[in-house]
Structure formats: C-alpha cells, structure tokens
Amino acid sequence: MPSKNKQLVRYLESRLARLVREKKSFLLLGPRQVGKTTLVRSLLASRENVLEYTLQDPSVRITLEQDPSRIIREARAHGVRPLVFIDEAQKVPELFDATQVLLDNREASCIFTGSSARKLRRAGANLLPGRIQRLFLDPLLWGELGLMRHPALSEFALKNINAHGSYSFEDLLIYGSLPLMVSLTPNERKDILKSYAQLYLEEEIRAEAIVRKIGAFSRFLELAAVESGTAPNLSKLSQESGVSQPSIKEFYQILEDTLVVERIDPYLKNARKRILASSRYYFFDLGVRNALARIPLERDVINTQKGTLFEHAVILEIIRRNRLLQKPHTIHYWRTSGGAEVDCVVDTGSSVIPIEIKAGKSVRLSEIKGLRIFLEEYRRVAPVGYVITQGERRERLDERITAVPWFDL
C-alpha cells in the first residue's frame, strides 16, 4: 500500500506528462479532492520556468479579478515562454481571455484546473477552443487501486497501474475512492468525508452565490444523496425538502454542473415498449454519497445497502473508464412501464451492450428477466449481454448472457 508520502500513479498521468513536455496547454476538470492540483504539481515539480496562480488564495484571486491582464505582464517578464498554471480557474473566468493573448502569440503554455463547469458557462468564459485540450480527472479507478484481474469487456479493458494494497473493494463501497482515502485511517476517512459537504456548500454554493437559500439546498443535498441511483421523485423531494419542484430541477442541474453527480439518461432508441424517460443521477463518489446521505461509514453498511452500493460502484467505474478511454459511447439505463429493467446500457453507436448488476455471488436466469427481454427487443444491435456479480468465476448463463465477477469488468 502506498505510504502517505507516495502518490498512486494515475492513468491520466502519462498523457498529461506528454502534454507538459510538448508545451501543450490543457484544462483539467474534475470534482473537488480528486487530486487535480496534486497531479499537476507533481508533473511541474522538476520544471523551473513555471508561474503558478492558486485562486483558492483570496489575495491572489482578488488581485487577478481586479486586473486579469496582470497575468500577461508577469508572464512576459518571467522569461522565455513560461508555463502558466492556474488552479481553480473557474473562480476568475476572465483569465481565459487574458491567457488567449499569451497562447496566440506563443508567449506561454497554460495549464488550468477547475471543479465547476457552471461558473465558466454562466460567465460566458472563453474556453479557448482549438487552443487547449480538455481532460477530466475522476476519483481512483479500480485499476489505479490494483483491483483488476482479467477484463472480460474489451470496450472498457484496463490493466492495473498500481499494485493492490490494503485498500479493499469493501473499503471502496464504504469510503469511496477519493485519493486521500487510501492512506488514511478509518476515523480520518470519516472526518474528511463528513467535512466534504460543508466544504462544497461553503466554497462552491455560498461563495459563488449559486443559490440564495443555502439551508434549503443543504436539505435537498442530503435527500438527493439518499435517492442517488434512482430517477428522483420530484414531488416527494419537494415535500420533504420544502423546495418547489422547479427549484429541485435547478438544484439537480447545479449538482451536475459542479461535477457532484453523473446524469444517466434512459435508452429510448427504437423502443416498441413504453419506456420510462426520467434521468437517473449518481453521486460521483460513493464515500461522498454515503456521508451526504448520513449513512454510517461502518462495515455494517455493506450488509444493509449491499445492492445499492454495488450498483453504484459498477456504474461509476463504467462511466469513468468510458471517459478515460475517450470512447464516443453513451451510458444509459433501460426500464419499461411494465417494470422490465436493465441497470446499464452502453451504446457504442454500432451496437449496444446491456449490463445487469447483481450484488450476489451467483445469479439465476429468473433474476435477470429484464436483461433477457432487452436482448430479445434489441436483438439486431445487442448480440450479447452481461451480468456483473460478486462471484469468483465467470459463468455462461445462456448462449447470449455471461456472468462476470466485478474484478473482471
């Protein structure tokens, strides 16, 4: 297991290192605490010609808000084509205009990090199309924790990039996979996760004046975490939070924009059956979801919420791999008005991969009726389907369905 002084290698690291070597500019987005700043600083540690602006620091932020062009003057005075690193760039969107001058004149290369797409979009920020690459850093993937064995789905196959340490799959279900979690004690993990909501509310919601009633949003945040992984019942959420349904919709958009939830839309193509069309939302990290929902961060939670936690873990892993591998695929779920359901449907454009998720160690055909119906309904584009389980070996359930242990996803 990595010590507190040793970072885990990230899949994105080699790609970012190449961009730095080639003096290419990029924007690295990702939720809070996924390791964006740490990763970039490690890549820049051996470089001397770096100008760093940490916008979390109020004095730095205020100075650049008052005079964004200051960054141009300082870069020109610094030396030959410096590398300008702007951390939490969404806090001063005007800096994108200023850095465009440097990029267009080839006077600097730039690295930006950000944890919110909302302020950038609302401010009409110039995200430098054609000038910078956009990349996304997620919490740790299973291969970054050394948990993979022999991937069965070629579309998402990854090899372990770190050796497996003492941070187990069960730990992941309870505490999630923020990089900090790996080297902390259980009590330290609990403290960090419980403070995450307050950090998010204070620095992302209150500080940016995204909503006026922070108390109402806080109540909604807890309820949304409880409902994570479902198509939310807006009427129920409205009643329990005391917030109007239009505000509930706006709040979900805020969570999506600030990278706290992943939205999964229903698969609707060529359906002969009546398909339910509401989106589902998954919180970006299981530990954060559990803490926000006030679920005890103890081993017993695996028994009481086994199915929910396992489904979350698998769905999040598929989303993260799809993003990392830069696949053009879209991720959906499928549910008919009659109750037939498939947890995950991967649309590759030319074919469809339906994936059912079962937390048991074995599965019977009678338990995956929805998957069988889907395969029949979409026979032309979905030749095979999979069931992800907590079993130890793969199992051919019929000629078109294979059960796969989670570590072989």
C-alpha positions in Angstrom: 0.0 0.0 0.0 1.3 3.5 -0.8 2.6 5.4 2.1 1.4 8.9 3.0 4.4 10.3 1.1 3.9 8.3 -2.1 1.3 9.0 -4.7 -0.6 6.4 -6.6 0.1 6.5 -10.3 -2.9 7.8 -12.3 -3.9 6.6 -15.7 -4.1 10.2 -16.9 -0.5 10.9 -15.7 1.4 9.8 -18.8 -1.0 11.7 -21.1 -0.6 14.9 -19.1 3.2 14.5 -18.8 3.4 14.3 -22.6 1.4 17.5 -22.9 3.7 19.2 -20.5 6.9 18.0 -22.3 5.5 19.2 -25.6 4.4 22.6 -24.1 0.8 21.9 -25.0 -1.9 23.7 -23.0 -4.8 21.9 -21.3 -7.8 22.3 -19.0 -8.1 19.6 -16.3 -11.6 19.4 -14.9 -12.8 17.2 -12.1 -14.7 17.3 -8.8 -13.1 18.6 -5.6 -10.5 16.4 -3.9 -9.9 14.0 -6.8 -6.2 15.1 -7.0 -6.0 17.6 -9.8 -3.7 20.1 -8.1 -1.5 17.3 -6.7 -1.1 15.6 -10.0 -0.3 18.8 -11.9 2.2 20.0 -9.3 4.0 16.6 -9.4 4.4 17.0 -13.2 5.7 20.5 -12.8 8.0 19.8 -9.8 11.2 19.4 -11.9 10.4 22.4 -14.1 11.8 25.8 -13.3 10.0 28.1 -15.7 6.6 27.9 -14.0 4.2 30.7 -12.9 1.5 29.3 -10.5 -1.7 31.2 -9.6 -3.7 29.5 -6.8 -7.1 31.1 -7.0 -8.1 29.4 -3.7 -5.9 32.1 -2.1 -8.2 35.1 -1.7 -5.3 37.6 -2.2 -4.3 36.0 -5.5 -7.9 35.8 -6.6 -8.8 39.4 -5.8 -5.7 40.7 -7.5 -6.4 38.9 -10.7 -10.2 39.8 -10.6 -9.2 43.4 -10.4 -6.6 43.2 -13.2 -6.8 40.0 -15.3 -4.2 41.4 -17.7 -1.6 41.3 -14.9 -1.0 37.6 -15.8 0.1 38.7 -19.3 2.6 41.2 -17.9 4.0 38.8 -15.4 4.4 36.0 -18.0 6.2 38.3 -20.3 8.5 39.4 -17.5 9.2 35.9 -16.3 11.3 34.6 -19.1 11.2 32.7 -22.3 7.8 31.0 -22.8 6.9 30.2 -19.2 4.3 27.6 -18.2 1.4 29.3 -16.5 -0.6 27.1 -14.1 -3.9 28.5 -12.9 -5.6 26.4 -10.2 -9.4 26.5 -9.8 -9.7 28.7 -12.9 -13.5 28.9 -12.7 -13.1 31.4 -9.9 -11.8 34.1 -12.3 -13.2 33.2 -15.8 -11.8 36.4 -17.3 -8.3 34.8 -17.1 -9.1 32.7 -20.1 -9.3 35.8 -22.3 -6.0 37.1 -20.8 -4.2 33.8 -21.4 -5.5 33.7 -25.0 -3.2 36.6 -25.8 -0.2 34.6 -24.5 -1.3 31.4 -26.4 -2.0 33.2 -29.7 1.4 34.9 -29.5 3.1 31.7 -28.4 4.5 33.5 -25.4 3.4 30.8 -22.8 1.8 27.5 -22.5 -1.0 27.2 -19.9 -2.5 24.6 -17.6 -5.9 25.2 -16.0 -7.7 23.1 -13.4 -11.4 23.5 -12.5 -14.0 21.9 -10.3 -17.1 23.6 -11.8 -18.3 24.0 -15.3 -21.2 26.1 -14.1 -19.5 29.4 -13.4 -17.4 29.1 -16.6 -20.6 28.6 -18.7 -22.6 31.2 -16.8 -19.9 33.8 -17.2 -19.6 33.0 -20.9 -16.0 32.1 -20.3 -13.8 31.8 -23.4 -12.6 28.1 -23.0 -10.0 28.6 -25.8 -11.5 26.2 -28.4 -8.7 24.9 -30.7 -6.0 26.2 -28.3 -6.2 23.8 -25.3 -7.2 20.2 -24.7 -9.9 19.4 -22.2 -9.4 16.4 -19.9 -11.2 15.1 -16.9 -9.8 13.5 -13.7 -12.1 11.2 -11.7 -11.6 9.6 -8.3 -9.5 6.5 -8.4 -10.5 3.7 -10.9 -10.3 0.1 -9.9 -7.0 -0.4 -11.8 -5.4 2.5 -10.0 -6.2 0.6 -6.8 -4.8 -2.6 -8.2 -8.2 -4.4 -8.0 -8.5 -5.7 -11.6 -7.8 -9.3 -12.8 -8.7 -10.3 -16.3 -11.1 -7.9 -18.0 -13.9 -9.5 -19.9 -15.4 -6.5 -21.7 -12.9 -5.4 -24.4 -14.7 -2.0 -24.8 -13.5 -1.0 -21.3 -10.5 -3.1 -20.7 -7.8 -1.6 -18.5 -4.7 -3.1 -16.8 -3.7 -2.4 -13.2 -1.4 0.5 -13.0 -0.6 0.1 -9.3 -0.1 -2.9 -7.1 -3.0 -3.8 -4.9 -2.5 -2.6 -1.4 -4.7 -2.9 1.7 -7.5 -0.6 0.4 -10.1 -3.2 -0.5 -13.2 -3.2 -2.6 -15.2 -3.2 0.6 -13.4 -0.1 1.7 -14.3 1.5 -1.7 -18.0 0.7 -1.1 -17.9 2.5 2.2 -15.4 5.3 1.8 -15.4 5.7 -2.0 -12.2 6.3 -4.0 -11.0 9.8 -3.4 -7.2 9.5 -3.5 -7.0 10.8 0.1 -8.9 7.8 1.4 -6.2 5.2 0.6 -3.6 6.3 3.1 -5.9 7.4 6.0 -7.2 5.5 9.0 -10.9 4.7 9.1 -11.6 7.6 11.5 -9.6 10.0 9.4 -11.6 8.9 6.3 -14.9 9.6 8.2 -13.8 13.1 9.2 -12.7 14.0 5.7 -16.0 12.7 4.1 -18.2 14.4 6.7 -16.5 17.7 6.1 -16.8 17.4 2.3 -20.4 18.6 2.3 -19.6 21.6 4.3 -16.6 22.4 2.1 -18.8 22.1 -1.0 -21.6 24.1 0.4 -19.4 26.9 1.6 -16.9 27.2 -1.2 -19.0 26.2 -4.2 -22.5 27.1 -3.4 -22.4 30.0 -0.9 -19.2 31.6 -2.1 -20.3 31.6 -5.7 -23.8 32.7 -4.7 -25.3 29.9 -6.8 -28.4 29.7 -4.6 -29.8 32.2 -2.2 -31.2 29.8 0.4 -28.3 27.6 1.4 -30.4 25.8 4.1 -32.9 24.6 1.5 -30.1 23.4 -0.8 -28.4 21.6 2.1 -31.6 19.7 2.9 -32.0 18.9 -0.8 -28.4 17.7 -1.0 -29.0 15.1 1.8 -32.2 13.8 0.2 -30.6 13.7 -3.3 -27.8 11.6 -1.9 -30.3 9.1 -0.4 -32.0 8.9 -3.8 -28.8 8.6 -5.7 -29.0 5.9 -8.4 -32.7 6.4 -9.0 -34.9 8.5 -11.1 -35.8 11.1 -8.5 -39.4 11.6 -7.4 -39.6 15.4 -7.7 -42.9 15.6 -5.9 -41.6 13.6 -2.9 -38.3 15.5 -2.8 -40.2 18.8 -2.9 -42.4 17.8 0.0 -39.6 16.5 2.1 -37.2 19.4 1.4 -39.7 22.2 1.4 -38.4 23.3 -2.0 -40.6 23.8 -5.1 -40.3 21.3 -8.0 -38.8 23.8 -10.4 -36.1 24.6 -7.8 -35.5 20.8 -7.3 -34.8 20.6 -11.1 -32.5 23.6 -10.9 -30.7 22.1 -7.9 -30.0 18.9 -9.8 -28.6 20.9 -12.6 -26.3 22.6 -10.1 -25.1 19.3 -8.9 -24.4 18.2 -12.4 -22.6 21.5 -13.3 -20.4 21.4 -10.2 -19.5 17.8 -11.1 -21.1 16.2 -8.0 -23.5 14.0 -9.9 -23.4 12.0 -13.1 -26.7 12.0 -15.1 -27.7 8.8 -16.8 -30.5 9.1 -19.4 -32.8 6.3 -20.4 -32.1 4.3 -23.6 -35.0 5.1 -25.9 -34.0 4.0 -29.3 -36.4 2.1 -31.5 -38.5 1.0 -28.5 -41.7 -0.9 -29.1 -42.5 -0.9 -25.4 -43.3 2.1 -23.3 -40.0 3.3 -21.8 -39.8 5.5 -18.7 -38.0 8.6 -19.7 -36.7 10.2 -16.4 -33.0 10.6 -15.9 -31.1 9.0 -13.0 -28.4 10.7 -11.0 -25.4 9.0 -9.4 -23.2 10.9 -7.0 -19.6 11.0 -8.3 -18.1 9.1 -5.3 -19.6 6.5 -3.0 -17.9 7.8 0.1 -19.2 11.3 -0.5 -22.7 10.0 -1.3 -22.7 7.9 1.9 -21.6 10.8 4.0 -24.1 13.2 2.5 -26.9 10.7 3.0 -25.8 10.4 6.6 -25.3 6.7 6.2 -23.0 5.2 8.9 -19.5 4.8 7.5 -19.1 1.4 9.0 -18.7 -2.2 7.7 -22.4 -3.0 8.5 -23.5 -0.6 5.8 -22.4 -3.2 3.2 -25.0 -5.6 4.5 -27.8 -3.1 4.8 -27.1 -1.4 1.4 -25.3 -4.1 -0.5 -27.3 -3.9 -3.7 -27.3 -0.1 -3.9 -23.6 0.3 -3.1 -22.5 -2.4 -5.6 -24.6 -1.0 -8.4 -23.2 2.5 -7.7 -19.6 1.2 -7.8 -20.0 -0.6 -11.1 -21.9 2.2 -12.8 -19.3 4.8 -11.7 -16.5 2.6 -12.9 -18.1 2.2 -16.4 -18.6 6.0 -16.6 -15.0 6.7 -15.5 -13.5 4.2 -18.0 -15.6 5.5 -20.8 -14.3 9.0 -20.1 -10.7 8.0 -19.6 -10.5 5.9 -22.7 -12.2 8.8 -24.6 -14.8 6.5 -26.1 -17.7 8.0 -28.1 -20.1 5.7 -26.3 -23.1 6.9 -24.2 -24.2 5.3 -21.0 -27.9 4.7 -20.3 -30.3 2.6 -18.2 -33.5 0.9 -19.5 -36.8 0.5 -17.8 -40.3 -0.2 -19.2 -43.6 0.8 -17.7 -44.1 -2.8 -17.0 -41.1 -3.0 -14.7 -38.6 -4.7 -17.0 -35.2 -3.1 -16.3 -31.5 -3.2 -17.3 -29.1 -1.2 -15.0 -26.7 -0.1 -17.6 -26.9 0.1 -21.4 -23.7 1.1 -23.3 -24.5 2.5 -26.8 -21.4 2.3 -28.9 -23.1 3.7 -32.0 -22.9 0.5 -34.0 -24.0 -1.9 -31.2 -25.4 -1.9 -27.7 -24.1 -3.7 -24.6 -26.7 -4.3 -21.9 -25.2 -4.9 -18.4 -27.2 -6.0 -15.4 -25.7 -5.6 -11.9 -26.3 -8.2 -9.2 -24.6 -8.0 -5.8 -24.9 -11.7 -5.1 -22.2 -14.3 -5.8 -24.4 -16.2 -8.2 -27.3 -15.3 -10.3 -30.2 -17.3 -11.8 -31.9 -16.6 -15.2 -35.1 -15.9 -13.3 -33.4 -12.9 -11.7 -32.4 -11.2 -14.9 -35.8 -11.1 -16.7 -35.2 -7.5 -17.8 -31.9 -8.3 -19.5 -33.4 -11.2 -21.4 -36.3 -9.0 -22.5 -33.9 -6.3 -23.7 -31.8 -8.8 -25.6 -34.9 -10.0 -27.4 -36.3 -6.5 -28.0 -32.9 -5.2 -29.4 -31.7 -8.5 -31.0 -30.3 -6.7 -34.1 -28.0 -4.4 -32.1 -27.4 -6.3 -28.9 -25.9 -9.7 -29.6 -24.8 -10.4 -26.0 -25.4 -9.2 -22.5 -23.5 -9.3 -19.2 -24.3 -9.6 -15.5 -21.7 -8.2 -13.1 -21.7 -10.1 -9.9 -19.6 -10.5 -6.7 -18.9 -14.1 -7.7 -15.4 -15.6 -8.1 -15.7 -17.0 -11.6 -17.3 -16.2 -14.9 -20.4 -18.2 -15.8 -22.2 -18.7 -19.1 -25.9 -18.4 -18.2 -27.2 -19.0 -21.7 -25.9 -18.6 -25.2 -26.1 -14.8 -25.1 -25.6 -13.9 -21.4 -22.4 -14.2 -19.4 -22.0 -13.5 -15.6 -18.7 -11.8 -14.9 -17.1 -11.1 -11.5 -16.7 -7.4 -10.8 -12.9 -7.6 -10.9 -13.1 -8.9 -14.5 -15.3 -6.0 -15.7 
